[in-house]
Amino acid sequence: DRQRATAFARFFEAVHEGVYIGTISRVLDANSGGTLAANPHLKIMLGYPPETPEEEVVLFRPERFVDANARTAFLTRLVNEGSVTDYLLRLKRRDGESVWVEVTARADRVGRSTFLRVEALLRDVSERKRLDDQSRDLYQQLLQAEKMAALGQTISGVAHELNNPLATILSWAERLAEKAGDEMTRRGVDVILGESERAARIVRNLLTFARKRQSTRSLIDLNQVVRETMALRPYEQRTTNIEVLSALASGLPPVFADAHQIQQVLLNLVINAEQAMLAANGRGSLVIRTWHDAEHEAVVLQVSDDGPGIPPEVKSKIFDPFFTTKETGKGTGLGLTVAYAIVQEHGGSIRVDSSPDGGASFTVELPVSSVDTLSKARRPSSSNGETANGACVLLVEDERPLALAVSEALIDAGLRVEHAGEV
């Protein structure tokens, strides 16, 4: 018997799994219970030195669990069923860091007391959990790209069909606005012009999402884009009690990008964060950071807020077209979709992180531009902007209303117009 006990003790000390024997109260909200045995591997797994007294390694106390609800669910199942197999838990180490473990355990009642004797085997699966999360993120990115490609083709066609009538309306509205008329007519034309321009902006957003719109790129300083963008919103942030903090790294390498589109990405992220914070707390703190990720040859832009955070079920849909958590009429659901499309078109990536305690961070990575990129950058062609009065213009347009509107505008500008077909 002594030899068997010695062999068991050696096995207990040498096994490369966490082994725990202890007691817990059947009253789930009680903190009573203690440790009878804990092997060295379990102590190391939880951040304790191997020589730590076993009674200090209390496994199932509330402070050991990252999520209090997870503790309740685990103990309820253990008490009701008497055992668990490969039960996934997230526990706190001694240093406060978390570790994912799989627990296989059994519980037996201790005499007539309210205590259970628990014998548990714990396996550290943190690395496997990290790889699973990475695979899930990659799958979500691929799924998002597939959605964008399919919807992009449809939306591109719809936007093209809308562009022609909008161009006709805008052309006539601009011409009528320049003509003298009574006050009511001018007011009506101004409303038509304003609403038409609003519709045109929505169409441009749709085309940006569909990746069908030409962009004008050059080597830009991301920090300068951030400063210019935030200079557009001091009034809104001051009157809505939003505090903005900037941490912009100096010496950022340039990126080859469309400054206006990157500004649109940042504005969409900032406005989204402001609305989330104001809806939840009536105030908020916004942090904008930039840094150079030399390992991945990228410049990183991060927008963080202290709002309510993003639930997991929303996180997987947040970049979907027309998905919004706002009230009907308060959002189109295109802001983050457009940001996603712009970043992808620039060869970068965008992701969102949110903790259960609240707050969200959107991280944008843009590839660093090389010397070769600079040499390939297109230079705008020069033009003196002068119109040759009386010159002849050949107009090719198959839509009669648009062709007529353009012809009239060109004639007003002093040009002669010949149309490729009947107007």
C-alpha positions in Angstrom: 0.0 0.0 0.0 2.9 2.3 0.8 4.4 1.7 -2.6 1.1 2.4 -4.3 0.7 5.6 -2.4 4.3 6.6 -3.3 3.6 5.9 -7.0 0.4 7.9 -6.9 2.2 10.8 -5.3 4.9 10.7 -7.9 2.3 10.6 -10.7 0.3 13.5 -9.0 3.5 15.6 -9.0 4.7 14.8 -12.5 1.5 14.8 -14.6 1.4 17.6 -17.1 -2.3 18.4 -16.5 -3.7 20.5 -13.7 -5.1 18.2 -11.0 -7.3 19.6 -8.2 -9.1 18.1 -5.2 -11.2 20.3 -3.0 -14.6 21.1 -1.6 -17.3 23.5 -2.5 -20.6 24.4 -1.0 -23.8 23.2 -2.6 -25.2 26.7 -1.9 -23.9 28.3 -5.1 -23.6 31.8 -3.9 -21.5 30.8 -0.9 -17.8 31.3 -0.8 -17.0 28.5 1.5 -14.9 25.5 0.5 -11.3 24.8 0.2 -8.4 23.0 -1.4 -7.3 19.5 -0.4 -4.7 19.0 -3.1 -3.3 20.9 -6.1 -0.4 19.5 -8.2 2.5 21.7 -9.3 1.3 21.9 -13.0 -2.0 23.4 -11.8 -0.1 26.0 -9.7 2.0 27.0 -12.6 -1.0 27.2 -14.9 -2.6 29.6 -12.5 0.6 31.7 -12.0 1.7 30.3 -8.7 5.2 29.1 -7.9 5.3 25.2 -7.6 6.2 25.4 -3.9 3.0 27.5 -3.0 1.0 25.9 -0.2 -2.0 24.0 -1.7 -4.6 25.8 0.5 -3.7 29.1 -1.2 -4.7 27.7 -4.6 -8.5 28.1 -4.3 -10.0 27.1 -7.7 -13.7 27.7 -7.5 -14.0 30.9 -5.5 -15.9 33.7 -7.3 -12.7 35.8 -7.7 -11.1 33.1 -9.8 -13.7 33.5 -12.6 -13.6 36.2 -15.3 -17.4 35.9 -15.7 -19.5 35.5 -12.6 -22.3 34.0 -14.6 -20.0 31.4 -16.0 -19.2 30.3 -12.4 -22.9 29.9 -11.6 -23.6 27.9 -14.8 -20.6 25.6 -14.2 -21.4 24.9 -10.5 -25.1 24.4 -11.3 -24.3 21.7 -13.8 -21.8 20.1 -11.6 -24.2 20.0 -8.7 -27.1 18.8 -10.7 -25.4 16.2 -12.9 -22.5 15.2 -10.7 -19.9 15.6 -13.4 -18.7 17.6 -16.4 -16.4 16.7 -19.3 -14.2 19.1 -21.3 -16.2 22.1 -19.9 -14.7 25.4 -21.2 -14.0 28.1 -18.6 -12.0 31.3 -18.5 -10.2 31.7 -15.2 -8.0 34.4 -13.7 -4.3 33.7 -13.0 -2.6 35.1 -9.9 -1.3 38.1 -11.9 -4.8 39.0 -13.2 -4.3 37.6 -16.7 -6.8 35.1 -18.0 -6.4 31.5 -19.1 -8.8 29.3 -21.0 -9.1 25.8 -19.5 -11.1 22.7 -20.2 -12.4 21.1 -17.0 -13.3 17.4 -16.5 -14.6 16.9 -13.0 -16.8 14.9 -10.8 -18.5 15.8 -7.5 -19.6 13.7 -4.6 -21.6 14.7 -1.5 -19.5 14.8 1.7 -21.7 12.8 4.2 -24.8 14.7 5.2 -23.1 18.1 4.9 -23.9 20.8 2.4 -20.4 20.3 0.8 -19.3 18.5 -2.3 -15.9 16.9 -2.8 -14.7 17.8 -6.3 -12.0 16.0 -8.2 -11.0 17.9 -11.4 -8.6 17.6 -14.2 -7.7 20.9 -16.0 -6.1 21.4 -19.4 -4.8 24.8 -20.6 -6.3 25.4 -24.0 -5.5 29.2 -24.4 -3.4 28.7 -27.5 -6.1 26.5 -29.2 -8.7 29.1 -28.3 -6.6 31.9 -29.8 -6.2 29.9 -33.0 -9.9 29.1 -33.1 -10.7 32.8 -32.7 -8.3 33.7 -35.5 -9.9 31.1 -37.8 -13.4 32.5 -36.9 -12.2 36.1 -37.7 -10.8 35.0 -41.0 -14.0 33.2 -41.9 -16.0 36.3 -41.0 -13.7 38.4 -43.2 -14.1 36.0 -46.1 -17.9 36.0 -45.6 -17.9 39.8 -45.5 -15.9 40.0 -48.7 -18.3 37.6 -50.4 -21.3 39.7 -49.3 -19.6 42.9 -50.5 -18.8 41.4 -54.0 -22.3 40.1 -54.5 -24.1 43.2 -53.4 -21.5 45.5 -55.1 -22.5 44.3 -58.6 -26.2 44.9 -57.9 -25.8 48.3 -56.2 -23.4 49.5 -58.9 -26.1 49.0 -61.5 -28.8 50.6 -59.3 -26.5 53.6 -58.7 -25.8 54.0 -62.4 -29.5 54.0 -63.2 -30.1 56.7 -60.5 -27.2 58.9 -61.6 -28.7 59.8 -65.0 -32.0 61.2 -63.7 -30.2 62.9 -60.8 -27.8 64.6 -63.2 -30.7 65.8 -65.3 -32.5 67.2 -62.2 -29.3 68.8 -60.9 -28.5 70.4 -64.2 -31.9 72.0 -64.6 -32.1 73.0 -61.0 -28.7 74.8 -61.2 -29.8 76.6 -64.4 -33.2 77.6 -62.9 -31.5 78.8 -59.7 -29.5 81.3 -61.8 -32.6 82.8 -63.4 -34.5 85.6 -61.8 -37.9 84.6 -60.4 -40.3 85.2 -57.6 -39.4 84.4 -54.0 -41.5 81.2 -53.8 -40.0 79.8 -57.1 -36.4 80.5 -55.9 -37.2 78.8 -52.6 -38.6 75.8 -54.3 -35.7 75.5 -56.7 -33.3 75.8 -53.7 -35.1 72.9 -52.0 -35.0 70.8 -55.2 -31.3 71.5 -55.6 -30.4 70.7 -52.0 -32.4 67.4 -52.0 -30.9 66.4 -55.3 -27.4 67.0 -54.0 -28.3 64.9 -51.0 -29.5 62.1 -53.2 -26.3 62.4 -55.3 -24.2 62.0 -52.1 -26.1 58.8 -51.2 -25.4 57.5 -54.7 -21.7 58.3 -54.4 -21.6 56.4 -51.1 -23.3 53.4 -52.9 -20.7 53.6 -55.7 -17.9 53.8 -53.1 -19.3 50.7 -51.5 -19.5 48.9 -54.8 -15.9 49.9 -55.5 -16.8 51.4 -58.9 -15.8 55.0 -58.3 -12.4 56.3 -59.4 -10.3 57.6 -56.6 -7.5 60.2 -56.8 -4.5 58.9 -54.7 -1.3 60.4 -53.7 1.3 60.0 -50.9 -0.4 61.4 -47.8 0.5 62.1 -44.2 -2.1 60.2 -42.1 -1.6 62.4 -39.1 -2.4 65.5 -41.2 -5.6 63.8 -42.5 -6.6 63.2 -38.9 -5.9 66.8 -37.8 -7.9 68.2 -40.7 -10.8 65.8 -40.1 -11.1 66.6 -36.4 -10.9 70.3 -37.2 -14.3 69.9 -38.8 -16.0 68.8 -35.6 -15.0 71.0 -32.7 -18.5 72.6 -32.4 -20.3 69.2 -32.4 -18.0 67.7 -29.8 -18.1 70.8 -27.6 -21.9 71.1 -27.5 -22.4 67.4 -27.0 -19.9 67.0 -24.2 -17.5 64.7 -26.1 -13.9 64.8 -25.0 -11.4 64.0 -27.8 -7.8 62.9 -27.1 -5.3 62.4 -29.8 -2.1 60.3 -29.6 -0.5 60.6 -33.0 2.9 59.0 -33.5 5.5 61.2 -35.0 7.5 60.2 -38.1 4.8 58.1 -39.7 5.8 56.9 -43.2 3.4 58.1 -46.0 0.6 56.0 -47.4 -0.6 56.0 -51.0 -4.3 56.9 -50.6 -7.1 59.1 -51.5 -7.1 61.7 -48.7 -10.8 62.5 -49.0 -11.8 58.8 -48.8 -9.6 58.2 -45.7 -11.2 61.3 -44.2 -14.6 59.8 -44.9 -13.5 56.6 -43.2 -12.4 58.6 -40.1 -15.5 60.7 -40.0 -17.8 57.7 -40.2 -15.9 56.0 -37.3 -15.9 59.2 -35.2 -19.6 60.0 -35.8 -20.6 56.4 -35.1 -18.7 56.4 -31.8 -20.1 59.8 -30.8 -23.7 58.6 -31.4 -23.1 55.4 -29.4 -21.7 57.3 -26.4 -24.4 60.0 -26.4 -27.2 57.4 -26.7 -25.8 55.4 -23.7 -24.3 58.0 -21.4 -25.0 61.5 -22.7 -21.3 62.1 -22.8 -18.1 60.3 -23.7 -14.4 60.2 -24.3 -13.0 59.5 -27.8 -9.3 58.5 -28.3 -7.7 58.6 -31.8 -4.3 57.0 -32.1 -1.9 56.4 -34.9 1.3 54.3 -35.0 3.7 52.6 -37.4 3.5 48.8 -37.4 6.9 48.0 -38.8 6.5 44.2 -38.6 3.4 44.3 -41.0 4.7 47.4 -42.9 1.5 49.3 -42.1 0.3 52.6 -40.7 -2.4 52.1 -38.1 -5.3 54.3 -37.2 -7.4 53.5 -34.2 -10.6 55.1 -32.9 -11.7 54.1 -29.4 -14.7 55.1 -27.3 -16.0 54.4 -23.8 -19.6 53.8 -25.0 -21.7 50.7 -24.3 -19.7 48.4 -26.5 -20.8 46.0 -29.2 -22.6 42.8 -28.4 -21.2 39.7 -30.1 -24.3 39.1 -32.1 -24.0 42.7 -33.5 -20.2 42.5 -34.0 -20.5 39.9 -36.8 -23.0 42.1 -38.7 -21.6 45.6 -38.1 -20.0 46.0 -41.5 -23.0 44.5 -43.4 -24.8 46.9 -45.9 -27.9 48.6 -44.5 -27.4 47.0 -41.0 -28.0 49.6 -38.2 -29.0 49.6 -34.6 -30.4 53.1 -34.8 -34.0 53.9 -34.9 -35.9 53.9 -38.2 -35.0 57.1 -40.1 -31.9 57.8 -38.0 -29.3 55.9 -40.1 -28.9 54.3 -43.5 -26.7 51.5 -42.3 -24.0 52.4 -44.9 -21.5 54.4 -42.9 -19.4 51.4 -41.7 -20.0 49.5 -44.9 -18.5 52.4 -46.9 -15.6 52.6 -44.5 -15.0 48.9 -44.9 -15.1 49.1 -48.7 -12.7 52.1 -48.9 -10.1 50.4 -46.6 -10.3 47.2 -48.6 -9.9 49.1 -51.9 -6.7 50.7 -50.4 -5.3 47.2 -49.7 -5.8 47.6 -46.0 -7.9 46.1 -43.3 -10.4 47.2 -40.6 -11.5 45.4 -37.5 -13.5 46.1 -34.4 -12.8 45.0 -30.8 -15.1 45.4 -27.8 -15.0 44.2 -24.2 -17.9 43.0 -22.1 -17.3 46.0 -19.8 -18.1 48.4 -22.6 -16.2 50.5 -25.1 -15.2 49.8 -28.7 -12.1 50.2 -30.8 -12.0 50.3 -34.6 -8.6 49.7 -36.0 -7.7 50.6 -39.6 -4.4 49.3 -41.1 -3.1 50.9 -44.4 0.0 49.6 -46.2 3.1 51.7 -46.1 4.0 53.2 -49.5 7.4 52.4 -51.0 9.6 54.4 -53.4 8.2 52.5 -56.3 4.7 53.6 -55.3 5.8 57.2 -55.4 7.2 56.8 -58.9 3.9 55.4 -60.1 1.7 58.1 -58.5 -0.2 59.9 -61.1 0.3 63.6 -61.5 -2.7 65.7 -62.3 -2.7 67.2 -65.8 -2.5 71.0 -66.1 -5.3 73.1 -67.5 -5.8 76.7 -67.7 -9.5 76.3 -67.1 -10.4 78.7 -70.0 -13.4 78.0 -72.2 -13.0 78.6 -75.9 -16.1 80.8 -76.7 -17.9 79.5 -79.7 -16.1 76.2 -79.8 -18.0 73.2 -81.0 -18.7 70.2 -78.6 -19.8 66.8 -79.7 -22.2 65.4 -77.1 -22.7 61.6 -76.9 -25.6 60.7 -74.5 -28.3 58.1 -75.1 -30.8 59.5 -72.5 -32.8 62.3 -74.0 -33.6 64.3 -70.8 -30.0 64.3 -69.7 -28.7 65.1 -73.2 -31.1 68.1 -73.4 -30.1 69.4 -70.0 -26.4 69.2 -70.8 -26.9 70.8 -74.2 -28.7 73.7 -72.7 -26.0 74.2 -70.1 -23.2 74.1 -72.7 -25.1 76.6 -75.0 -25.4 78.9 -72.0 -21.7 78.7 -71.6 -21.2 80.0 -75.1 -20.5 76.7 -76.9 -22.0 75.2 -80.0 -23.3 71.7 -79.4 -23.7 68.8 -81.9 -25.4 65.7 -80.6 -24.5 62.2 -81.8 -28.2 61.4 -82.1 -31.5 63.1 -82.1 -32.2 65.2 -79.0 
